[in-house]
Amino acid sequence: MIMPVRYRCRHCETEIGTLPFDADDTIRKLHLFEVGEVDDYVEKSEGGDTTVHCICEHCEDSLRQFPDYYALKKWLQ
């Protein structure tokens, strides 16, 4: 079964987009992550949905202006 992979900003929780790929196959290909990092960025729900937590352009611009925010896991309330 092909389940799409959703991409959501980890700071403001804006949905960035959805790709119609097989989630398990895509996650196996995320070889860029170190061991344990996948748990920080990839969330799999009980329903089988896969969400990759990344960063949207707006939050990326804010982080460039205020680099101290990188120390915070979630800086928007």
PDB file of N, H, CA, C and O in Angstrom:
ATOM      1  N   MET A   1       0.846  -1.182   0.000  1.00  0.00           N
ATOM      2  CA  MET A   1       0.000   0.000   0.000  1.00  0.00           C
ATOM      3  C   MET A   1       0.889   1.242   0.000  1.00  0.00           C
ATOM      4  O   MET A   1       1.822   1.343   0.796  1.00  0.00           O
ATOM      5  N   ILE A   2       0.604   2.158  -0.868  1.00  0.00           N
ATOM      6  H   ILE A   2      -0.155   2.076  -1.514  1.00  0.00           H
ATOM      7  CA  ILE A   2       1.377   3.394  -0.947  1.00  0.00           C
ATOM      8  C   ILE A   2       0.685   4.453  -0.092  1.00  0.00           C
ATOM      9  O   ILE A   2      -0.458   4.836  -0.340  1.00  0.00           O
ATOM     10  N   MET A   3       1.415   4.907   0.915  1.00  0.00           N
ATOM     11  H   MET A   3       2.344   4.595   1.115  1.00  0.00           H
ATOM     12  CA  MET A   3       0.920   5.964   1.796  1.00  0.00           C
ATOM     13  C   MET A   3       1.771   7.205   1.523  1.00  0.00           C
ATOM     14  O   MET A   3       2.997   7.101   1.487  1.00  0.00           O
ATOM     15  N   PRO A   4       1.169   8.352   1.333  1.00  0.00           N
ATOM     16  CA  PRO A   4       1.956   9.555   1.053  1.00  0.00           C
ATOM     17  C   PRO A   4       2.772   9.993   2.267  1.00  0.00           C
ATOM     18  O   PRO A   4       2.441   9.681   3.411  1.00  0.00           O
ATOM     19  N   VAL A   5       3.833  10.716   1.987  1.00  0.00           N
ATOM     20  H   VAL A   5       4.102  10.970   1.058  1.00  0.00           H
ATOM     21  CA  VAL A   5       4.681  11.285   3.033  1.00  0.00           C
ATOM     22  C   VAL A   5       4.343  12.761   3.129  1.00  0.00           C
ATOM     23  O   VAL A   5       4.437  13.488   2.140  1.00  0.00           O
ATOM     24  N   ARG A   6       3.949  13.210   4.322  1.00  0.00           N
ATOM     25  H   ARG A   6       3.873  12.619   5.125  1.00  0.00           H
ATOM     26  CA  ARG A   6       3.614  14.616   4.546  1.00  0.00           C
ATOM     27  C   ARG A   6       4.843  15.341   5.102  1.00  0.00           C
ATOM     28  O   ARG A   6       5.602  14.786   5.896  1.00  0.00           O
ATOM     29  N   TYR A   7       5.019  16.573   4.674  1.00  0.00           N
ATOM     30  H   TYR A   7       4.402  17.024   4.029  1.00  0.00           H
ATOM     31  CA  TYR A   7       6.113  17.406   5.172  1.00  0.00           C
ATOM     32  C   TYR A   7       5.488  18.575   5.911  1.00  0.00           C
ATOM     33  O   TYR A   7       4.659  19.302   5.364  1.00  0.00           O
ATOM     34  N   ARG A   8       5.897  18.748   7.168  1.00  0.00           N
ATOM     35  H   ARG A   8       6.571  18.157   7.612  1.00  0.00           H
ATOM     36  CA  ARG A   8       5.312  19.768   8.040  1.00  0.00           C
ATOM     37  C   ARG A   8       6.456  20.508   8.736  1.00  0.00           C
ATOM     38  O   ARG A   8       7.453  19.902   9.130  1.00  0.00           O
ATOM     39  N   CYS A   9       6.300  21.823   8.879  1.00  0.00           N
ATOM     40  H   CYS A   9       5.491  22.316   8.559  1.00  0.00           H
ATOM     41  CA  CYS A   9       7.310  22.627   9.576  1.00  0.00           C
ATOM     42  C   CYS A   9       7.322  22.250  11.051  1.00  0.00           C
ATOM     43  O   CYS A   9       6.277  22.229  11.701  1.00  0.00           O
ATOM     44  N   ARG A  10       8.482  21.958  11.565  1.00  0.00           N
ATOM     45  H   ARG A  10       9.331  21.975  11.037  1.00  0.00           H
ATOM     46  CA  ARG A  10       8.580  21.547  12.972  1.00  0.00           C
ATOM     47  C   ARG A  10       8.453  22.718  13.931  1.00  0.00           C
ATOM     48  O   ARG A  10       8.335  22.517  15.140  1.00  0.00           O
ATOM     49  N   HIS A  11       8.475  23.931  13.414  1.00  0.00           N
ATOM     50  H   HIS A  11       8.571  24.095  12.432  1.00  0.00           H
ATOM     51  CA  HIS A  11       8.358  25.105  14.280  1.00  0.00           C
ATOM     52  C   HIS A  11       6.939  25.672  14.300  1.00  0.00           C
ATOM     53  O   HIS A  11       6.354  25.839  15.370  1.00  0.00           O
ATOM     54  N   CYS A  12       6.385  25.967  13.128  1.00  0.00           N
ATOM     55  H   CYS A  12       6.860  25.831  12.258  1.00  0.00           H
ATOM     56  CA  CYS A  12       5.051  26.589  13.078  1.00  0.00           C
ATOM     57  C   CYS A  12       3.949  25.591  12.708  1.00  0.00           C
ATOM     58  O   CYS A  12       2.769  25.942  12.697  1.00  0.00           O
ATOM     59  N   GLU A  13       4.334  24.360  12.408  1.00  0.00           N
ATOM     60  H   GLU A  13       5.292  24.075  12.417  1.00  0.00           H
ATOM     61  CA  GLU A  13       3.420  23.266  12.085  1.00  0.00           C
ATOM     62  C   GLU A  13       2.608  23.490  10.801  1.00  0.00           C
ATOM     63  O   GLU A  13       1.563  22.870  10.610  1.00  0.00           O
ATOM     64  N   THR A  14       3.088  24.372   9.930  1.00  0.00           N
ATOM     65  H   THR A  14       3.938  24.876  10.085  1.00  0.00           H
ATOM     66  CA  THR A  14       2.462  24.565   8.630  1.00  0.00           C
ATOM     67  C   THR A  14       2.731  23.342   7.771  1.00  0.00           C
ATOM     68  O   THR A  14       3.857  22.847   7.726  1.00  0.00           O
ATOM     69  N   GLU A  15       1.703  22.852   7.088  1.00  0.00           N
ATOM     70  H   GLU A  15       0.788  23.254   7.125  1.00  0.00           H
ATOM     71  CA  GLU A  15       1.915  21.735   6.174  1.00  0.00           C
ATOM     72  C   GLU A  15       2.576  22.281   4.915  1.00  0.00           C
ATOM     73  O   GLU A  15       2.014  23.132   4.225  1.00  0.00           O
ATOM     74  N   ILE A  16       3.765  21.787   4.627  1.00  0.00           N
ATOM     75  H   ILE A  16       4.221  21.096   5.187  1.00  0.00           H
ATOM     76  CA  ILE A  16       4.548  22.255   3.487  1.00  0.00           C
ATOM     77  C   ILE A  16       4.115  21.544   2.214  1.00  0.00           C
ATOM     78  O   ILE A  16       4.042  22.155   1.148  1.00  0.00           O
ATOM     79  N   GLY A  17       3.834  20.271   2.326  1.00  0.00           N
ATOM     80  H   GLY A  17       3.894  19.774   3.192  1.00  0.00           H
ATOM     81  CA  GLY A  17       3.409  19.538   1.140  1.00  0.00           C
ATOM     82  C   GLY A  17       3.289  18.057   1.412  1.00  0.00           C
ATOM     83  O   GLY A  17       3.607  17.581   2.502  1.00  0.00           O
ATOM     84  N   THR A  18       2.824  17.335   0.409  1.00  0.00           N
ATOM     85  H   THR A  18       2.565  17.722  -0.476  1.00  0.00           H
ATOM     86  CA  THR A  18       2.647  15.895   0.500  1.00  0.00           C
ATOM     87  C   THR A  18       3.195  15.277  -0.775  1.00  0.00           C
ATOM     88  O   THR A  18       2.913  15.749  -1.876  1.00  0.00           O
ATOM     89  N   LEU A  19       3.973  14.231  -0.620  1.00  0.00           N
ATOM     90  H   LEU A  19       4.203  13.848   0.275  1.00  0.00           H
ATOM     91  CA  LEU A  19       4.505  13.521  -1.771  1.00  0.00           C
ATOM     92  C   LEU A  19       3.903  12.127  -1.818  1.00  0.00           C
ATOM     93  O   LEU A  19       3.857  11.439  -0.798  1.00  0.00           O
ATOM     94  N   PRO A  20       3.443  11.703  -2.983  1.00  0.00           N
ATOM     95  CA  PRO A  20       2.769  10.410  -3.098  1.00  0.00           C
ATOM     96  C   PRO A  20       3.744   9.250  -3.258  1.00  0.00           C
ATOM     97  O   PRO A  20       3.671   8.503  -4.234  1.00  0.00           O
ATOM     98  N   PHE A  21       4.653   9.101  -2.306  1.00  0.00           N
ATOM     99  H   PHE A  21       4.712   9.708  -1.513  1.00  0.00           H
ATOM    100  CA  PHE A  21       5.618   8.018  -2.355  1.00  0.00           C
ATOM    101  C   PHE A  21       5.305   6.984  -1.305  1.00  0.00           C
ATOM    102  O   PHE A  21       4.578   7.259  -0.350  1.00  0.00           O
ATOM    103  N   ASP A  22       5.838   5.818  -1.471  1.00  0.00           N
ATOM    104  H   ASP A  22       6.429   5.595  -2.247  1.00  0.00           H
ATOM    105  CA  ASP A  22       5.741   4.778  -0.461  1.00  0.00           C
ATOM    106  C   ASP A  22       6.585   5.232   0.730  1.00  0.00           C
ATOM    107  O   ASP A  22       7.803   5.367   0.614  1.00  0.00           O
ATOM    108  N   ALA A  23       5.941   5.466   1.868  1.00  0.00           N
ATOM    109  H   ALA A  23       4.952   5.356   1.962  1.00  0.00           H
ATOM    110  CA  ALA A  23       6.616   6.027   3.030  1.00  0.00           C
ATOM    111  C   ALA A  23       7.765   5.146   3.521  1.00  0.00           C
ATOM    112  O   ALA A  23       8.852   5.652   3.799  1.00  0.00           O
ATOM    113  N   ASP A  24       7.541   3.848   3.629  1.00  0.00           N
ATOM    114  H   ASP A  24       6.658   3.436   3.402  1.00  0.00           H
ATOM    115  CA  ASP A  24       8.594   2.978   4.147  1.00  0.00           C
ATOM    116  C   ASP A  24       9.808   2.982   3.231  1.00  0.00           C
ATOM    117  O   ASP A  24      10.944   3.017   3.705  1.00  0.00           O
ATOM    118  N   ASP A  25       9.579   2.947   1.933  1.00  0.00           N
ATOM    119  H   ASP A  25       8.656   2.919   1.548  1.00  0.00           H
ATOM    120  CA  ASP A  25      10.681   2.971   0.969  1.00  0.00           C
ATOM    121  C   ASP A  25      11.421   4.301   1.045  1.00  0.00           C
ATOM    122  O   ASP A  25      12.650   4.335   0.983  1.00  0.00           O
ATOM    123  N   THR A  26      10.673   5.397   1.178  1.00  0.00           N
ATOM    124  H   THR A  26       9.675   5.369   1.228  1.00  0.00           H
ATOM    125  CA  THR A  26      11.288   6.721   1.260  1.00  0.00           C
ATOM    126  C   THR A  26      12.137   6.850   2.520  1.00  0.00           C
ATOM    127  O   THR A  26      13.245   7.385   2.461  1.00  0.00           O
ATOM    128  N   ILE A  27      11.645   6.376   3.645  1.00  0.00           N
ATOM    129  H   ILE A  27      10.746   5.942   3.693  1.00  0.00           H
ATOM    130  CA  ILE A  27      12.390   6.485   4.896  1.00  0.00           C
ATOM    131  C   ILE A  27      13.679   5.670   4.823  1.00  0.00           C
ATOM    132  O   ILE A  27      14.712   6.097   5.338  1.00  0.00           O
ATOM    133  N   ARG A  28      13.625   4.508   4.191  1.00  0.00           N
ATOM    134  H   ARG A  28      12.786   4.161   3.773  1.00  0.00           H
ATOM    135  CA  ARG A  28      14.841   3.710   4.035  1.00  0.00           C
ATOM    136  C   ARG A  28      15.889   4.457   3.231  1.00  0.00           C
ATOM    137  O   ARG A  28      17.087   4.259   3.432  1.00  0.00           O
ATOM    138  N   LYS A  29      15.450   5.309   2.327  1.00  0.00           N
ATOM    139  H   LYS A  29      14.477   5.470   2.163  1.00  0.00           H
ATOM    140  CA  LYS A  29      16.374   6.059   1.481  1.00  0.00           C
ATOM    141  C   LYS A  29      16.913   7.325   2.153  1.00  0.00           C
ATOM    142  O   LYS A  29      17.797   7.985   1.606  1.00  0.00           O
ATOM    143  N   LEU A  30      16.396   7.663   3.311  1.00  0.00           N
ATOM    144  H   LEU A  30      15.678   7.127   3.755  1.00  0.00           H
ATOM    145  CA  LEU A  30      16.881   8.854   4.022  1.00  0.00           C
ATOM    146  C   LEU A  30      18.191   8.525   4.739  1.00  0.00           C
ATOM    147  O   LEU A  30      18.296   8.661   5.958  1.00  0.00           O
ATOM    148  N   HIS A  31      19.171   8.096   3.975  1.00  0.00           N
ATOM    149  H   HIS A  31      19.086   7.985   2.985  1.00  0.00           H
ATOM    150  CA  HIS A  31      20.450   7.685   4.534  1.00  0.00           C
ATOM    151  C   HIS A  31      21.282   8.872   5.016  1.00  0.00           C
ATOM    152  O   HIS A  31      22.366   8.682   5.567  1.00  0.00           O
ATOM    153  N   LEU A  32      20.795  10.072   4.817  1.00  0.00           N
ATOM    154  H   LEU A  32      19.914  10.226   4.369  1.00  0.00           H
ATOM    155  CA  LEU A  32      21.514  11.260   5.265  1.00  0.00           C
ATOM    156  C   LEU A  32      21.469  11.410   6.782  1.00  0.00           C
ATOM    157  O   LEU A  32      22.317  12.083   7.367  1.00  0.00           O
ATOM    158  N   PHE A  33      20.484  10.787   7.415  1.00  0.00           N
ATOM    159  H   PHE A  33      19.795  10.241   6.940  1.00  0.00           H
ATOM    160  CA  PHE A  33      20.325  10.904   8.857  1.00  0.00           C
ATOM    161  C   PHE A  33      21.298   9.991   9.595  1.00  0.00           C
ATOM    162  O   PHE A  33      21.601   8.888   9.139  1.00  0.00           O
ATOM    163  N   GLU A  34      21.772  10.453  10.714  1.00  0.00           N
ATOM    164  H   GLU A  34      21.526  11.349  11.085  1.00  0.00           H
ATOM    165  CA  GLU A  34      22.567   9.628  11.614  1.00  0.00           C
ATOM    166  C   GLU A  34      21.621   8.694  12.357  1.00  0.00           C
ATOM    167  O   GLU A  34      20.406   8.892  12.345  1.00  0.00           O
ATOM    168  N   VAL A  35      22.178   7.684  12.998  1.00  0.00           N
ATOM    169  H   VAL A  35      23.165   7.523  13.008  1.00  0.00           H
ATOM    170  CA  VAL A  35      21.365   6.753  13.784  1.00  0.00           C
ATOM    171  C   VAL A  35      20.657   7.546  14.884  1.00  0.00           C
ATOM    172  O   VAL A  35      21.299   8.307  15.609  1.00  0.00           O
ATOM    173  N   GLY A  36      19.365   7.376  15.011  1.00  0.00           N
ATOM    174  H   GLY A  36      18.844   6.758  14.422  1.00  0.00           H
ATOM    175  CA  GLY A  36      18.576   8.075  16.027  1.00  0.00           C
ATOM    176  C   GLY A  36      17.972   9.374  15.548  1.00  0.00           C
ATOM    177  O   GLY A  36      16.967   9.818  16.102  1.00  0.00           O
ATOM    178  N   GLU A  37      18.557  10.007  14.523  1.00  0.00           N
ATOM    179  H   GLU A  37      19.374   9.646  14.073  1.00  0.00           H
ATOM    180  CA  GLU A  37      18.015  11.271  14.025  1.00  0.00           C
ATOM    181  C   GLU A  37      16.666  11.087  13.351  1.00  0.00           C
ATOM    182  O   GLU A  37      15.828  11.988  13.386  1.00  0.00           O
ATOM    183  N   VAL A  38      16.449   9.940  12.742  1.00  0.00           N
ATOM    184  H   VAL A  38      17.130   9.208  12.714  1.00  0.00           H
ATOM    185  CA  VAL A  38      15.174   9.696  12.065  1.00  0.00           C
ATOM    186  C   VAL A  38      14.038   9.844  13.062  1.00  0.00           C
ATOM    187  O   VAL A  38      12.974  10.357  12.717  1.00  0.00           O
ATOM    188  N   ASP A  39      14.252   9.400  14.301  1.00  0.00           N
ATOM    189  H   ASP A  39      15.117   8.984  14.582  1.00  0.00           H
ATOM    190  CA  ASP A  39      13.218   9.519  15.332  1.00  0.00           C
ATOM    191  C   ASP A  39      12.890  10.982  15.631  1.00  0.00           C
ATOM    192  O   ASP A  39      11.766  11.293  16.023  1.00  0.00           O
ATOM    193  N   ASP A  40      13.852  11.877  15.450  1.00  0.00           N
ATOM    194  H   ASP A  40      14.765  11.625  15.131  1.00  0.00           H
ATOM    195  CA  ASP A  40      13.629  13.297  15.707  1.00  0.00           C
ATOM    196  C   ASP A  40      12.848  13.981  14.589  1.00  0.00           C
ATOM    197  O   ASP A  40      12.142  14.958  14.837  1.00  0.00           O
ATOM    198  N   TYR A  41      12.968  13.480  13.368  1.00  0.00           N
ATOM    199  H   TYR A  41      13.541  12.686  13.167  1.00  0.00           H
ATOM    200  CA  TYR A  41      12.397  14.170  12.219  1.00  0.00           C
ATOM    201  C   TYR A  41      11.246  13.433  11.537  1.00  0.00           C
ATOM    202  O   TYR A  41      10.457  14.052  10.822  1.00  0.00           O
ATOM    203  N   VAL A  42      11.139  12.130  11.746  1.00  0.00           N
ATOM    204  H   VAL A  42      11.780  11.628  12.327  1.00  0.00           H
ATOM    205  CA  VAL A  42      10.117  11.346  11.063  1.00  0.00           C
ATOM    206  C   VAL A  42       9.149  10.778  12.095  1.00  0.00           C
ATOM    207  O   VAL A  42       9.559  10.128  13.057  1.00  0.00           O
ATOM    208  N   GLU A  43       7.870  11.029  11.887  1.00  0.00           N
ATOM    209  H   GLU A  43       7.536  11.558  11.106  1.00  0.00           H
ATOM    210  CA  GLU A  43       6.830  10.560  12.810  1.00  0.00           C
ATOM    211  C   GLU A  43       5.883   9.651  12.039  1.00  0.00           C
ATOM    212  O   GLU A  43       5.392  10.009  10.968  1.00  0.00           O
ATOM    213  N   LYS A  44       5.638   8.497  12.586  1.00  0.00           N
ATOM    214  H   LYS A  44       6.036   8.207  13.456  1.00  0.00           H
ATOM    215  CA  LYS A  44       4.702   7.561  11.968  1.00  0.00           C
ATOM    216  C   LYS A  44       3.524   7.389  12.923  1.00  0.00           C
ATOM    217  O   LYS A  44       3.702   6.977  14.069  1.00  0.00           O
ATOM    218  N   SER A  45       2.325   7.705  12.448  1.00  0.00           N
ATOM    219  H   SER A  45       2.181   8.040  11.517  1.00  0.00           H
ATOM    220  CA  SER A  45       1.139   7.608  13.299  1.00  0.00           C
ATOM    221  C   SER A  45       0.641   6.172  13.337  1.00  0.00           C
ATOM    222  O   SER A  45       1.058   5.327  12.545  1.00  0.00           O
ATOM    223  N   GLU A  46      -0.265   5.916  14.280  1.00  0.00           N
ATOM    224  H   GLU A  46      -0.604   6.602  14.924  1.00  0.00           H
ATOM    225  CA  GLU A  46      -0.852   4.578  14.396  1.00  0.00           C
ATOM    226  C   GLU A  46      -1.638   4.209  13.148  1.00  0.00           C
ATOM    227  O   GLU A  46      -1.768   3.027  12.827  1.00  0.00           O
ATOM    228  N   GLY A  47      -2.162   5.201  12.440  1.00  0.00           N
ATOM    229  H   GLY A  47      -2.056   6.161  12.700  1.00  0.00           H
ATOM    230  CA  GLY A  47      -2.916   4.954  11.214  1.00  0.00           C
ATOM    231  C   GLY A  47      -2.039   4.677  10.010  1.00  0.00           C
ATOM    232  O   GLY A  47      -2.540   4.376   8.927  1.00  0.00           O
ATOM    233  N   GLY A  48      -0.710   4.780  10.198  1.00  0.00           N
ATOM    234  H   GLY A  48      -0.303   5.025  11.078  1.00  0.00           H
ATOM    235  CA  GLY A  48       0.211   4.508   9.106  1.00  0.00           C
ATOM    236  C   GLY A  48       0.687   5.733   8.357  1.00  0.00           C
ATOM    237  O   GLY A  48       1.514   5.620   7.453  1.00  0.00           O
ATOM    238  N   ASP A  49       0.177   6.912   8.717  1.00  0.00           N
ATOM    239  H   ASP A  49      -0.496   7.003   9.452  1.00  0.00           H
ATOM    240  CA  ASP A  49       0.633   8.137   8.063  1.00  0.00           C
ATOM    241  C   ASP A  49       2.060   8.457   8.491  1.00  0.00           C
ATOM    242  O   ASP A  49       2.436   8.240   9.643  1.00  0.00           O
ATOM    243  N   THR A  50       2.849   8.975   7.554  1.00  0.00           N
ATOM    244  H   THR A  50       2.543   9.151   6.619  1.00  0.00           H
ATOM    245  CA  THR A  50       4.228   9.355   7.847  1.00  0.00           C
ATOM    246  C   THR A  50       4.369  10.852   7.654  1.00  0.00           C
ATOM    247  O   THR A  50       3.969  11.393   6.623  1.00  0.00           O
ATOM    248  N   THR A  51       4.941  11.526   8.654  1.00  0.00           N
ATOM    249  H   THR A  51       5.265  11.087   9.492  1.00  0.00           H
ATOM    250  CA  THR A  51       5.181  12.961   8.589  1.00  0.00           C
ATOM    251  C   THR A  51       6.654  13.220   8.812  1.00  0.00           C
ATOM    252  O   THR A  51       7.239  12.737   9.781  1.00  0.00           O
ATOM    253  N   VAL A  52       7.255  13.987   7.911  1.00  0.00           N
ATOM    254  H   VAL A  52       6.779  14.380   7.124  1.00  0.00           H
ATOM    255  CA  VAL A  52       8.641  14.414   8.062  1.00  0.00           C
ATOM    256  C   VAL A  52       8.598  15.849   8.563  1.00  0.00           C
ATOM    257  O   VAL A  52       8.012  16.721   7.922  1.00  0.00           O
ATOM    258  N   HIS A  53       9.218  16.090   9.709  1.00  0.00           N
ATOM    259  H   HIS A  53       9.694  15.382  10.230  1.00  0.00           H
ATOM    260  CA  HIS A  53       9.259  17.432  10.294  1.00  0.00           C
ATOM    261  C   HIS A  53      10.514  18.126   9.786  1.00  0.00           C
ATOM    262  O   HIS A  53      11.637  17.712  10.073  1.00  0.00           O
ATOM    263  N   CYS A  54      10.294  19.196   9.023  1.00  0.00           N
ATOM    264  H   CYS A  54       9.382  19.533   8.790  1.00  0.00           H
ATOM    265  CA  CYS A  54      11.401  19.951   8.450  1.00  0.00           C
ATOM    266  C   CYS A  54      11.179  21.422   8.784  1.00  0.00           C
ATOM    267  O   CYS A  54      10.651  21.726   9.854  1.00  0.00           O
ATOM    268  N   ILE A  55      11.556  22.328   7.920  1.00  0.00           N
ATOM    269  H   ILE A  55      11.984  22.081   7.051  1.00  0.00           H
ATOM    270  CA  ILE A  55      11.393  23.747   8.211  1.00  0.00           C
ATOM    271  C   ILE A  55      10.868  24.472   6.972  1.00  0.00           C
ATOM    272  O   ILE A  55      11.332  24.232   5.858  1.00  0.00           O
ATOM    273  N   CYS A  56       9.911  25.348   7.178  1.00  0.00           N
ATOM    274  H   CYS A  56       9.534  25.543   8.083  1.00  0.00           H
ATOM    275  CA  CYS A  56       9.350  26.122   6.068  1.00  0.00           C
ATOM    276  C   CYS A  56      10.233  27.347   5.795  1.00  0.00           C
ATOM    277  O   CYS A  56      11.097  27.695   6.600  1.00  0.00           O
ATOM    278  N   GLU A  57      10.005  27.982   4.665  1.00  0.00           N
ATOM    279  H   GLU A  57       9.303  27.699   4.010  1.00  0.00           H
ATOM    280  CA  GLU A  57      10.817  29.135   4.278  1.00  0.00           C
ATOM    281  C   GLU A  57      10.690  30.287   5.272  1.00  0.00           C
ATOM    282  O   GLU A  57      11.676  30.964   5.564  1.00  0.00           O
ATOM    283  N   HIS A  58       9.485  30.512   5.792  1.00  0.00           N
ATOM    284  H   HIS A  58       8.684  29.961   5.555  1.00  0.00           H
ATOM    285  CA  HIS A  58       9.266  31.617   6.732  1.00  0.00           C
ATOM    286  C   HIS A  58      10.097  31.410   8.005  1.00  0.00           C
ATOM    287  O   HIS A  58      10.776  32.327   8.467  1.00  0.00           O
ATOM    288  N   CYS A  59      10.034  30.206   8.559  1.00  0.00           N
ATOM    289  H   CYS A  59       9.481  29.462   8.183  1.00  0.00           H
ATOM    290  CA  CYS A  59      10.787  29.927   9.785  1.00  0.00           C
ATOM    291  C   CYS A  59      12.292  29.919   9.516  1.00  0.00           C
ATOM    292  O   CYS A  59      13.078  30.326  10.371  1.00  0.00           O
ATOM    293  N   GLU A  60      12.688  29.460   8.342  1.00  0.00           N
ATOM    294  H   GLU A  60      12.049  29.128   7.647  1.00  0.00           H
ATOM    295  CA  GLU A  60      14.105  29.478   7.992  1.00  0.00           C
ATOM    296  C   GLU A  60      14.630  30.914   7.945  1.00  0.00           C
ATOM    297  O   GLU A  60      15.732  31.190   8.419  1.00  0.00           O
ATOM    298  N   ASP A  61      13.844  31.826   7.374  1.00  0.00           N
ATOM    299  H   ASP A  61      12.949  31.602   6.989  1.00  0.00           H
ATOM    300  CA  ASP A  61      14.231  33.234   7.341  1.00  0.00           C
ATOM    301  C   ASP A  61      14.344  33.802   8.755  1.00  0.00           C
ATOM    302  O   ASP A  61      15.275  34.549   9.055  1.00  0.00           O
ATOM    303  N   SER A  62      13.401  33.449   9.615  1.00  0.00           N
ATOM    304  H   SER A  62      12.644  32.843   9.372  1.00  0.00           H
ATOM    305  CA  SER A  62      13.432  33.920  11.002  1.00  0.00           C
ATOM    306  C   SER A  62      14.676  33.406  11.725  1.00  0.00           C
ATOM    307  O   SER A  62      15.302  34.136  12.493  1.00  0.00           O
ATOM    308  N   LEU A  63      15.025  32.152  11.477  1.00  0.00           N
ATOM    309  H   LEU A  63      14.516  31.559  10.853  1.00  0.00           H
ATOM    310  CA  LEU A  63      16.205  31.579  12.121  1.00  0.00           C
ATOM    311  C   LEU A  63      17.490  32.242  11.632  1.00  0.00           C
ATOM    312  O   LEU A  63      18.456  32.363  12.386  1.00  0.00           O
ATOM    313  N   ARG A  64      17.499  32.667  10.383  1.00  0.00           N
ATOM    314  H   ARG A  64      16.715  32.568   9.771  1.00  0.00           H
ATOM    315  CA  ARG A  64      18.671  33.389   9.884  1.00  0.00           C
ATOM    316  C   ARG A  64      18.826  34.726  10.613  1.00  0.00           C
ATOM    317  O   ARG A  64      19.940  35.155  10.916  1.00  0.00           O
ATOM    318  N   GLN A  65      17.696  35.374  10.889  1.00  0.00           N
ATOM    319  H   GLN A  65      16.792  35.025  10.643  1.00  0.00           H
ATOM    320  CA  GLN A  65      17.736  36.670  11.573  1.00  0.00           C
ATOM    321  C   GLN A  65      18.036  36.518  13.063  1.00  0.00           C
ATOM    322  O   GLN A  65      18.667  37.389  13.662  1.00  0.00           O
ATOM    323  N   PHE A  66      17.583  35.410  13.663  1.00  0.00           N
ATOM    324  H   PHE A  66      17.070  34.703  13.176  1.00  0.00           H
ATOM    325  CA  PHE A  66      17.749  35.182  15.098  1.00  0.00           C
ATOM    326  C   PHE A  66      18.361  33.798  15.326  1.00  0.00           C
ATOM    327  O   PHE A  66      17.646  32.881  15.729  1.00  0.00           O
ATOM    328  N   PRO A  67      19.642  33.625  15.085  1.00  0.00           N
ATOM    329  CA  PRO A  67      20.267  32.294  15.166  1.00  0.00           C
ATOM    330  C   PRO A  67      20.211  31.656  16.554  1.00  0.00           C
ATOM    331  O   PRO A  67      20.387  30.443  16.672  1.00  0.00           O
ATOM    332  N   ASP A  68      19.974  32.429  17.588  1.00  0.00           N
ATOM    333  H   ASP A  68      19.831  33.414  17.492  1.00  0.00           H
ATOM    334  CA  ASP A  68      19.862  31.855  18.938  1.00  0.00           C
ATOM    335  C   ASP A  68      18.655  30.926  19.051  1.00  0.00           C
ATOM    336  O   ASP A  68      18.609  30.070  19.935  1.00  0.00           O
ATOM    337  N   TYR A  69      17.681  31.093  18.163  1.00  0.00           N
ATOM    338  H   TYR A  69      17.718  31.789  17.445  1.00  0.00           H
ATOM    339  CA  TYR A  69      16.492  30.227  18.181  1.00  0.00           C
ATOM    340  C   TYR A  69      16.819  28.769  17.874  1.00  0.00           C
ATOM    341  O   TYR A  69      16.043  27.878  18.221  1.00  0.00           O
ATOM    342  N   TYR A  70      17.961  28.513  17.227  1.00  0.00           N
ATOM    343  H   TYR A  70      18.591  29.236  16.945  1.00  0.00           H
ATOM    344  CA  TYR A  70      18.343  27.135  16.923  1.00  0.00           C
ATOM    345  C   TYR A  70      18.467  26.293  18.190  1.00  0.00           C
ATOM    346  O   TYR A  70      18.285  25.076  18.140  1.00  0.00           O
ATOM    347  N   ALA A  71      18.768  26.912  19.307  1.00  0.00           N
ATOM    348  H   ALA A  71      18.916  27.900  19.348  1.00  0.00           H
ATOM    349  CA  ALA A  71      18.928  26.185  20.570  1.00  0.00           C
ATOM    350  C   ALA A  71      17.587  25.692  21.118  1.00  0.00           C
ATOM    351  O   ALA A  71      17.557  24.802  21.968  1.00  0.00           O
ATOM    352  N   LEU A  72      16.495  26.254  20.643  1.00  0.00           N
ATOM    353  H   LEU A  72      16.520  26.977  19.952  1.00  0.00           H
ATOM    354  CA  LEU A  72      15.174  25.888  21.125  1.00  0.00           C
ATOM    355  C   LEU A  72      14.536  24.846  20.220  1.00  0.00           C
ATOM    356  O   LEU A  72      14.590  24.968  18.997  1.00  0.00           O
ATOM    357  N   LYS A  73      13.937  23.832  20.806  1.00  0.00           N
ATOM    358  H   LYS A  73      13.892  23.732  21.800  1.00  0.00           H
ATOM    359  CA  LYS A  73      13.260  22.809  20.003  1.00  0.00           C
ATOM    360  C   LYS A  73      12.028  23.397  19.319  1.00  0.00           C
ATOM    361  O   LYS A  73      11.767  23.112  18.151  1.00  0.00           O
ATOM    362  N   LYS A  74      11.281  24.209  20.041  1.00  0.00           N
ATOM    363  H   LYS A  74      11.493  24.440  20.991  1.00  0.00           H
ATOM    364  CA  LYS A  74      10.097  24.863  19.476  1.00  0.00           C
ATOM    365  C   LYS A  74      10.080  26.293  19.977  1.00  0.00           C
ATOM    366  O   LYS A  74       9.903  26.532  21.171  1.00  0.00           O
ATOM    367  N   TRP A  75      10.261  27.241  19.080  1.00  0.00           N
ATOM    368  H   TRP A  75      10.405  27.047  18.109  1.00  0.00           H
ATOM    369  CA  TRP A  75      10.364  28.633  19.512  1.00  0.00           C
ATOM    370  C   TRP A  75       9.113  29.434  19.208  1.00  0.00           C
ATOM    371  O   TRP A  75       9.031  30.582  19.643  1.00  0.00           O
ATOM    372  N   LEU A  76       8.151  28.912  18.502  1.00  0.00           N
ATOM    373  H   LEU A  76       8.218  27.979  18.149  1.00  0.00           H
ATOM    374  CA  LEU A  76       6.874  29.590  18.306  1.00  0.00           C
ATOM    375  C   LEU A  76       5.856  29.015  19.272  1.00  0.00           C
ATOM    376  O   LEU A  76       5.764  27.798  19.433  1.00  0.00           O
ATOM    377  N   GLN A  77       5.100  29.873  19.907  1.00  0.00           N
ATOM    378  H   GLN A  77       5.174  30.862  19.776  1.00  0.00           H
ATOM    379  CA  GLN A  77       4.105  29.416  20.880  1.00  0.00           C
ATOM    380  C   GLN A  77       2.733  29.407  20.279  1.00  0.00           C
ATOM    381  O   GLN A  77       1.766  29.050  20.953  1.00  0.00           O
TER     382      GLN A  77
END
